[in-house]
Amino acid sequence: MPSFIQDYRIRTKLSVVITLACLLVLLLVCLTFGGLRFFELRRETSRHLQSLFFVLNDRLAESLLHSDRNSSRRLLKSLRRESAIGAAYLFDRNHEPFAESFDVTKLSLVESKIRRDFPAGIPVEWRALPEAVLQYDLTSLRLFAPVYYQQKYLGGLYLLADLKQQNRELAEIVLLVLSVGGLAVAFAWGISARLQRPISEPILQLARLTETILHTNNYSLRGKKQANDEIGLLVDGFNNMLGQIEQRQKALTRHRALLEQKVAERTDDLTQTVRALQEARQLAESANQAKSAFLANVTHELRTPMIGVLGMNELLQGTTLDKNQQHFVAAVQHSGYELLDHIDEILEFSRIESGHLSLQTHEVDLSQLVEEVILLLAERVYHKGLDFIWRIEPQAMCVVAGDGQRLKQILVNLLGNALKFTAQGQVALTLQGEGDFFVFRVTDSGVGIAPTQQARIFEAFRQADESIARVYGGTGLGLAIVKELTLLMGGELGLESLPGKGSCFEVRLPLPWLKAAYAGLPENFKGAPLALLEPAETVRQGLTQLLEDLGFEVQVFSCAAALLASANAGQQSAARVILSSCLDDETVRMLSKKMGLRCAKILRLQKSLPSSVQKIAGVDEIYTPCLRQILMQDFEKSVPLNSLPTLPCGAPGGSA
């Protein structure tokens, strides 16, 4: 069914379908009759032209044979009695016009067809034809016939017939058929309106009944059966369906009443349960507040005597003690500081849990904050025999708006956690900028965390497994505090870890940027050459990246022999030579003696605060976490590079 009548009423659809069927049949008859009449007229015209040619053939051949143009013209003019002939042309054997005749009333038709058929004389395909050629189009019929005499080609005859009269006759026929068809369609529409009633009326009755039921929900109504045909079967099925629905409706009504009674009873029970739960929640909240207040008060009260104990213990360390007493005092000092850390964690968590913790926004220099954290924890990292690696990318060396104390607390807790669970290898801290976020990453080579246990370590008083507390100690509050502070700052906390492969904690914070604070080399020292001797690969990579970020051109050496070999090669100058903290005094003294005055300054890294007394002449000992600060201060008051002594240095990564 056509899509444009799908939404019509069924009466209209039936009438349209019947009328369209009649119209299609009428069009088919019209096309068949018109086509047959069209081809019949074409055949009659072509036979008529061929008959005229056969009648005139001998006389035209005689006039061509004797070159009698006047006779030929009279013969061609005699064709003008035929109303369909618009033009006639006779050609000789040389394909040149011999005689012509045309109807001036059909001049436009003659000109258009002659120009198309003879653009430059007789076409090659029409020359010396064995028989006549006919060509049709909508307005004309053309005949080109060769003239022979005793099988000798004498010329050709071209006849142009106008088909205007035939086309007019066809148009009249089509108009007549369409007029009769229009009357037939109108008659079919009227008849269909009556004939479709036995089909449409029962269906319309069902439609009206359905609409009434939808508005009234009265399923006791029934349809009226008018015949025993398919529509009658449909009415019976519809009535049967209404009966079943009515029965189910009654059953549902009874069931609804029963459910309402049960719901009322359960609602009373739930109301009492909710009232009891609310009372229990209020009691729990009161207990939780009391617990938080108790923790805050107790931890605060514990700090005062603990600080006094630690102070007295430090005074005791300054007295004259034997080795056993010194060992006992050191153990007391270490345990006291661990206990003080636990007290601080509990105090901080109680503040967070009670909602009394708020952020204080002020200007924070990120590079300075990271260095303060590094200085705070470096001694503990080095005392445990670990490598400490850190890097602040240049785009993160800036001043932001944030709470510096809480940022420092996050980093200290993450680094303290990494230090606790790392027995060998390194602990690393990196800071970088990513769009509107600043990303702090703390990486370690410790025991790692299984994927199934990673979610629980951020819960208060929870660790990866119960054996952790026995082996490593701790309250399980450090990472919970980090999570709460990160969320309070609007940031994100992530973790990547595998057992035995170490862990990587990532904190992404949206800190508003205020101004740049990049602390690199002065412009006149940019690209200053610097030699670094560090056997440990991870430490060497970290120091190299740190020095390159500051603007140095770093030549890296993994052993003393490679450094001396490069110095003896005499290729390039160096502003500073930095020696690893793992070199023994004898090797450092040898390097200082052999290199002499061929470098500006030799710096030796230390993993503990150096004493005021210089151990080796010509070598400055510096605390590793203070490397960047000392280099910047040193170069701010240094002379230009072109006045520095030269130290030849080889390619980076050289070896003995």
Secondary structure, DSSP 8 states (H G I E B T S, - for coil): --GGGTTS-HHHHHHHHHHHHHHHHHHHHHHHHHHHHHHHHHHHHHHHHHHHHHHHHHHHHHHHHTT-HHHHHHHHHHGGGSTTEEEEEEEETTS-EEEEEE-GGGHHHHHHHHHHH-TTSS-GGGTT-SS-EEEE-SSEEEEEEEEEETTEEEEEEEEEEE-HHHHHHHHHHHHHHHHHHHHHHHHHHHHHHHHTHHHHHHHHHHHHHHHHHHHH--TT-------SSHHHHHHHHHHHHHHHHHHHHHHHHHHHHHHHHHHHHHHHHHHHHHHHHHHHHHHHHHHHHHHHHHHHHHHHHHHHHHHHHHHHHHHHHTS---HHHHHHHHHHHHHHHHHHHHHHHHHHHHHHHHT------EEEEHHHHHHHHHHHHHHHHHHTT-EEEEEE-GGG-EEEEE-HHHHHHHHHHHHHHHHHT-SSSEEEEEEEEETTEEEEEEEE-SS---GGGTTGGGSTT--SSHHHHHHH---S-HHHHHHHHHHHTT-EEEEEE-TTS-EEEEEEE---EEEE------GGGTT-EEEEE---HHHHHHHHHHHHHHT-EEEEESSHHHHHHHHHH-----SEEEE-TTS-HHHHHHHHHHHTTSSS-EEEEESS---SS-SSTTEEEEEGGGHHHHHHHHHHT---GGGS-------TTB--
